[in-house]
Every structure is written in structure tokens, then in C-alpha cells.
């Protein structure tokens, strides 16, 4: 393939450099189409002269796949950021629950910055003590099973909010570790409304 003129200065400037070189370039094929290539070159001696062996590998499809993956990840990030559910990934290690990852909309829903959630034991420190005791006391097989759970987590303003989680679990081959992706919906207002409705109904009877 023909190397674009813009790439020639780089290649010529480094042609006498010892050691292997790698460089990305845009090349034109015989049919006029432009492709992405990865240039790998190695120094050698040819007919008594220093030279370089250059191998050009077409990476156009790989670049397109990488671009498509980045675009998909960005779309997913935007969807999660606008979601009404904060998503946790909790992992069990040696019987302890640790926060592995949390979606950035935690700032909007629970008031914490991402930096604050990365502090050691942030999740366990902010789960209501009664709920944390209940969750920690559950057997591993029960705690890491697909299903629904509810517990209270402290908002940054100091008030506890009820979260309803839909847990999806993956486990290690020895079943001693597990990770759970847990979209948590704030159900505090729904619970409060249901409690008030129940109280009003009892008052009328």
C-alpha cells in the first residue's frame, strides 16, 4: 500500500533509530480506499547496509470494532446516568461484602460523589446497622442468589433511604466468592405513602 505523505516524515526521521518501532498510519490501497495500518519495523543489515524491515498490518476492522465498542459504552453510560436506579456491584470475599463498582448517578440519587464512594467500607458504613447485621448474617448461598432485597442506605444528608434491589449474581468456580450487580431503586417515598394510606384506613375503621 501507499503510505500517506503525512506519515513519511515520521518514518524517515526514525529510519536510523536502533530497536523495534511501532507506528499507526493511514494508507491508501490500490483501489483508492483508505485503511488503518499498524507499522512494525525492525533494524537489520542488508547487503552491508543498515536497513529496516517494515511490516504493515491492516487494522481497519479492529479500529472499527474498538470505535463501536466505545460508542456502545458511552451510550450505556448515558442510559445509566439518567436512570432512576443506582447500580452497585458487591463482591463477597472471605465472608465480607465489598463494594466493587457504583454508577455515577449515585451523586444524583444519594448525594455522594464517586470519590466518596471509593473510600474503604463506604457501603458497609452507610447501610443501616440493623439491615447490615441482617445481611451479613445470611449464609453465602442465600446472600448471593438472584432475587430481590430491600434495605436502608444513608443519604449524604444523613437520612436513611430505602433501596429495593434486583440482584443478579455471578460466582467463582469454587463458590467461595461471588459478585452481584444490584440496581437499587429508591422506594422511600412509596413506603411512606403506603404507610400513611394504611394509617388513614385504620383510622376510618
C-alpha positions as CSV (number, residue, x, y, z in Angstrom):
1,X,0.0,0.0,0.0
2,X,1.0,3.6,-0.5
3,X,1.9,5.5,2.7
4,X,0.2,8.8,3.1
5,X,2.5,11.8,2.7
6,X,1.8,12.9,6.2
7,X,3.3,9.7,7.6
8,X,6.6,9.8,5.7
9,X,8.4,12.4,7.9
10,X,7.9,10.2,10.9
11,X,9.1,7.0,9.2
12,X,12.1,8.7,7.6
13,X,13.1,10.5,10.8
14,X,13.2,7.2,12.7
15,X,14.6,5.0,10.0
16,X,18.1,5.1,11.5
17,X,16.9,4.5,15.1
18,X,18.1,1.3,16.7
19,X,15.5,-1.1,18.1
20,X,11.9,-2.0,17.0
21,X,9.4,0.7,16.2
22,X,5.6,0.6,16.0
23,X,3.6,3.3,14.4
24,X,-0.1,3.8,13.3
25,X,-0.7,5.2,9.9
26,X,-3.5,5.8,7.3
27,X,-2.6,4.1,4.0
28,X,-4.2,4.2,0.6
29,X,-4.9,1.0,-1.2
30,X,-4.6,0.5,-5.0
31,X,-8.3,0.9,-5.4
32,X,-8.2,4.3,-3.7
33,X,-9.8,3.3,-0.4
34,X,-8.1,4.4,2.9
35,X,-7.3,1.8,5.6
36,X,-5.8,2.0,9.0
37,X,-2.5,0.1,9.3
38,X,-0.1,-0.7,12.1
39,X,3.5,-0.4,11.0
40,X,6.1,-2.6,12.8
41,X,9.7,-2.2,11.8
42,X,12.9,-3.9,12.9
43,X,16.5,-2.9,12.1
44,X,18.7,-5.2,10.0
45,X,21.7,-5.2,7.8
46,X,21.1,-5.8,4.1
47,X,23.9,-6.1,1.6
48,X,26.2,-4.5,4.1
49,X,23.9,-1.6,4.7
50,X,21.7,-0.7,7.7
51,X,18.1,-1.1,6.8
52,X,14.7,-1.8,8.3
53,X,12.2,-4.5,7.7
54,X,8.7,-2.9,7.8
55,X,5.5,-4.9,8.2
56,X,2.2,-3.2,7.6
57,X,-0.8,-4.9,9.2
58,X,-4.4,-3.8,8.2
59,X,-6.2,-3.0,11.5
60,X,-9.2,-1.2,9.9
61,X,-11.8,-3.7,11.2
62,X,-10.2,-3.8,14.6
63,X,-10.3,0.0,14.8
64,X,-14.0,0.0,13.7
65,X,-14.8,-2.6,16.3
66,X,-13.0,-0.6,19.0
67,X,-14.9,2.6,17.9
68,X,-18.2,0.7,18.0
69,X,-17.4,-0.6,21.5
70,X,-16.5,2.8,22.8
71,X,-19.7,4.2,21.3
72,X,-21.8,1.4,22.9
73,X,-20.1,2.0,26.3
74,X,-20.8,5.7,26.1
75,X,-24.5,5.1,25.2
76,X,-24.7,2.7,28.2
77,X,-23.1,5.3,30.5
78,X,-25.6,7.9,29.4
79,X,-28.5,5.5,30.0
80,X,-27.3,4.5,33.5
81,X,-26.6,8.2,34.3
82,X,-30.2,9.1,33.5
83,X,-31.7,6.1,35.3
84,X,-33.6,6.3,38.5
85,X,-31.7,3.3,39.9
86,X,-28.2,3.5,41.3
87,X,-26.3,0.3,40.3
88,X,-23.9,-1.4,42.8
89,X,-21.6,-4.3,42.3
90,X,-20.9,-6.0,45.6
91,X,-18.4,-8.8,45.9
92,X,-18.1,-11.3,48.7
93,X,-14.5,-12.0,49.9
94,X,-13.8,-14.2,52.9
95,X,-17.3,-13.6,54.2
96,X,-17.2,-9.8,53.8
97,X,-19.2,-7.7,51.4
98,X,-17.1,-5.2,49.5
99,X,-18.3,-2.5,47.0
100,X,-16.6,-3.1,43.6
101,X,-18.3,-0.5,41.5
102,X,-21.1,2.0,41.6
103,X,-22.8,4.0,38.8
104,X,-22.1,7.7,38.6
105,X,-25.8,8.6,39.2
106,X,-25.2,7.9,42.9
107,X,-24.5,11.7,43.1
108,X,-28.0,12.5,42.0
109,X,-29.8,9.8,43.9
110,X,-27.8,9.5,47.2
111,X,-25.8,12.7,47.2
112,X,-22.3,11.2,47.3
113,X,-19.5,11.9,44.9
114,X,-17.9,9.0,43.2
115,X,-14.7,9.8,45.1
116,X,-16.6,9.5,48.4
117,X,-18.0,6.0,47.4
118,X,-14.4,4.8,46.7
119,X,-13.5,5.2,50.4
120,X,-12.8,1.9,52.2
121,X,-16.0,0.4,53.5
122,X,-18.2,3.3,52.3
123,X,-21.1,0.9,51.5
124,X,-21.0,-1.1,54.8
125,X,-20.6,2.1,56.9
126,X,-23.7,3.6,55.4
127,X,-26.1,0.6,55.4
128,X,-28.4,0.9,58.3
129,X,-26.9,-1.1,61.2
130,X,-29.9,-3.3,61.6
131,X,-30.0,-4.1,57.9
132,X,-26.3,-4.7,57.7
133,X,-26.4,-7.1,60.6
134,X,-29.3,-9.0,58.9
135,X,-27.5,-9.1,55.5
136,X,-24.1,-10.0,56.9
137,X,-25.7,-12.9,58.9
138,X,-27.2,-14.5,55.8
139,X,-25.5,-17.7,54.5
140,X,-23.4,-17.1,51.4
141,X,-25.6,-19.3,49.3
142,X,-28.6,-17.2,50.3
143,X,-27.0,-13.8,50.1
144,X,-25.7,-14.5,46.6
145,X,-28.7,-15.7,44.9
146,X,-30.7,-14.0,42.2
147,X,-33.6,-12.2,43.7
148,X,-35.0,-9.0,45.3
149,X,-33.9,-7.4,48.6
150,X,-34.6,-4.2,50.4
151,X,-32.5,-2.3,52.9
152,X,-31.8,1.2,54.1
153,X,-28.8,3.2,53.0
154,X,-27.8,6.6,54.4
155,X,-28.2,9.6,52.0
156,X,-25.4,12.1,52.3
157,X,-27.8,14.4,54.1
158,X,-27.9,11.9,56.9
159,X,-31.4,10.5,56.3
160,X,-31.8,6.8,55.5
161,X,-33.4,5.9,52.2
162,X,-35.0,2.5,51.4
163,X,-33.4,0.8,48.3
164,X,-35.1,-2.1,46.5
165,X,-32.5,-4.2,44.6
166,X,-32.9,-6.7,41.8
167,X,-29.8,-8.8,42.3
168,X,-28.0,-10.8,39.6
169,X,-25.2,-12.9,40.7
170,X,-22.0,-14.5,39.3
171,X,-19.9,-16.9,41.3
172,X,-16.4,-18.2,41.3
173,X,-15.8,-21.9,40.3
174,X,-15.3,-22.9,43.9
175,X,-18.4,-21.0,45.0
176,X,-16.4,-19.2,47.7
177,X,-16.6,-15.8,46.1
178,X,-19.5,-14.0,44.4
179,X,-20.3,-10.8,42.7
180,X,-23.8,-9.2,42.5
181,X,-24.9,-6.5,40.1
182,X,-27.7,-4.7,42.0
183,X,-29.8,-1.9,40.5
184,X,-31.2,-0.1,43.6
185,X,-34.5,1.9,43.3
186,X,-35.3,4.4,46.0
187,X,-38.6,3.2,47.4
188,X,-38.7,5.5,50.4
189,X,-41.5,7.8,49.2
190,X,-43.6,4.7,48.1
191,X,-43.1,3.2,51.5
192,X,-44.1,6.4,53.2
193,X,-47.2,6.8,51.1
194,X,-48.2,3.2,51.7
195,X,-47.8,3.6,55.5
196,X,-49.9,6.8,55.5
197,X,-52.6,5.2,53.4
198,X,-52.7,2.2,55.8
199,X,-52.8,4.5,58.9
200,X,-55.7,6.5,57.4
201,X,-57.6,3.4,56.5
202,X,-57.2,2.1,60.1
203,X,-58.3,5.5,61.4
204,X,-61.5,5.3,59.4
205,X,-62.5,1.8,60.6
